[in-house]
């Protein structure tokens, strides 16, 4: 998967690490696998690529775990795809008191989604703890 991404000049590992410095090592590789899946599928639209990335995330969910049962990886990919489609006008993110890691991801979405959208995505970040709000 890394070779496929490297051949396209995409350093997924670094992108994930720069987005969420506290991410688990497996997260970097799950996203790398997802990006390779998107490349191999020939995804040309950001929303398509996001859904394919979710397949890579799902592959790293432990079989029989809650994340596996609830298809969390696929859900994350589909959420990303939804936010990249023009039909979605607003993203309201409600974080728990100290959801620092989740806030980092939500903020990255807010920063990057509009690069591929015609109409800017409106983003509401609510309920962030003081540390998450700081970033």
C-alpha positions as CSV (number, residue, x, y, z in Angstrom):
1,X,0.0,0.0,0.0
2,X,2.8,2.4,0.9
3,X,4.5,1.7,-2.5
4,X,1.3,2.5,-4.4
5,X,1.0,5.8,-2.5
6,X,4.7,6.6,-2.9
7,X,4.4,6.1,-6.6
8,X,1.8,8.9,-6.7
9,X,3.9,11.1,-4.5
10,X,1.5,10.9,-1.6
11,X,3.0,10.5,1.9
12,X,-0.2,9.4,3.8
13,X,1.8,8.5,6.9
14,X,3.0,12.1,7.2
15,X,-0.4,13.6,6.4
16,X,-2.0,11.6,9.2
17,X,0.8,12.3,11.7
18,X,0.6,16.0,11.0
19,X,-3.2,16.0,11.4
20,X,-3.2,14.0,14.6
21,X,0.3,13.8,16.3
22,X,-1.1,11.4,19.0
23,X,-2.6,9.0,16.4
24,X,-1.8,5.3,16.9
25,X,0.7,3.8,14.5
26,X,-2.0,1.6,13.0
27,X,-4.0,4.7,12.1
28,X,-1.2,5.8,9.7
29,X,-1.2,2.4,8.1
30,X,-5.0,2.2,7.9
31,X,-5.2,5.5,6.0
32,X,-2.2,4.4,3.8
33,X,-4.1,1.2,2.9
34,X,-7.3,3.3,2.3
35,X,-5.4,5.7,0.0
36,X,-3.9,2.8,-1.9
37,X,-7.4,1.3,-2.4
38,X,-8.6,4.7,-3.7
39,X,-5.7,4.9,-6.1
40,X,-6.2,1.3,-7.3
41,X,-9.9,1.9,-7.8
42,X,-9.1,5.0,-9.9
43,X,-11.1,7.4,-7.8
44,X,-11.1,10.8,-9.4
45,X,-13.5,12.6,-7.1
46,X,-12.6,13.4,-3.4
47,X,-15.9,11.9,-2.2
48,X,-15.2,8.6,-4.0
49,X,-11.7,8.6,-2.5
50,X,-13.0,9.2,1.0
51,X,-15.3,6.2,0.8
52,X,-12.5,4.0,-0.5
53,X,-10.3,5.3,2.4
54,X,-13.0,4.0,4.7
55,X,-12.4,0.5,3.4
56,X,-8.8,0.7,4.5
57,X,-9.9,2.0,7.9
58,X,-12.4,-0.9,8.2
59,X,-9.7,-3.4,7.4
60,X,-7.8,-2.3,10.6
61,X,-10.8,-2.8,12.9
62,X,-10.3,-5.9,15.1
63,X,-12.7,-8.7,14.1
64,X,-15.5,-9.0,16.6
65,X,-14.8,-5.6,18.2
66,X,-17.5,-2.9,18.6
67,X,-15.7,-0.9,15.8
68,X,-15.9,-3.9,13.5
69,X,-19.6,-4.7,14.4
70,X,-20.6,-1.1,13.8
71,X,-18.4,-0.7,10.7
72,X,-16.7,2.3,12.1
73,X,-14.1,2.5,9.4
74,X,-16.7,2.5,6.6
75,X,-18.7,5.0,8.6
76,X,-15.7,7.4,8.8
77,X,-15.1,7.0,5.0
78,X,-18.8,7.7,4.3
79,X,-18.8,10.7,6.6
80,X,-15.8,12.1,4.8
81,X,-17.5,11.4,1.4
82,X,-20.7,13.1,2.6
83,X,-18.8,16.3,3.7
84,X,-17.1,16.5,0.3
85,X,-20.4,16.3,-1.7
86,X,-22.1,19.5,-2.6
87,X,-25.4,18.2,-1.3
88,X,-24.1,18.6,2.2
89,X,-24.3,22.3,3.2
90,X,-23.3,22.2,6.9
91,X,-21.2,20.0,9.3
92,X,-22.1,20.3,13.0
93,X,-19.5,18.6,15.1
94,X,-20.4,18.0,18.8
95,X,-17.4,17.0,20.8
96,X,-17.2,15.6,24.3
97,X,-15.4,17.6,27.0
98,X,-11.8,16.4,26.1
99,X,-12.2,15.0,22.6
100,X,-8.9,16.5,21.5
101,X,-8.2,13.8,18.9
102,X,-11.6,14.1,17.4
103,X,-11.4,17.9,17.3
104,X,-8.1,17.7,15.4
105,X,-9.8,15.6,12.7
106,X,-12.8,17.8,12.6
107,X,-10.7,20.9,12.2
108,X,-8.7,19.3,9.4
109,X,-11.9,18.5,7.6
110,X,-13.0,22.1,8.0
111,X,-9.7,23.3,6.7
112,X,-9.5,21.0,3.7
113,X,-13.0,20.2,2.4
114,X,-13.5,23.4,0.6
115,X,-10.6,22.8,-1.7
116,X,-12.7,20.4,-3.6
117,X,-16.2,21.9,-3.2
118,X,-17.8,24.6,-5.3
119,X,-19.9,25.9,-2.4
120,X,-18.0,26.2,0.9
121,X,-19.0,23.8,3.7
122,X,-20.3,25.6,6.7
123,X,-18.8,24.0,9.9
124,X,-20.0,24.3,13.5
125,X,-17.6,23.0,16.2
126,X,-19.4,22.8,19.5
127,X,-18.6,21.4,22.9
128,X,-14.8,21.4,22.6
129,X,-12.8,21.2,25.8
130,X,-10.4,24.1,26.4
131,X,-7.4,22.2,25.0
132,X,-9.3,21.2,21.8
133,X,-10.7,24.7,21.4
134,X,-7.1,26.0,21.6
135,X,-6.1,24.3,18.4
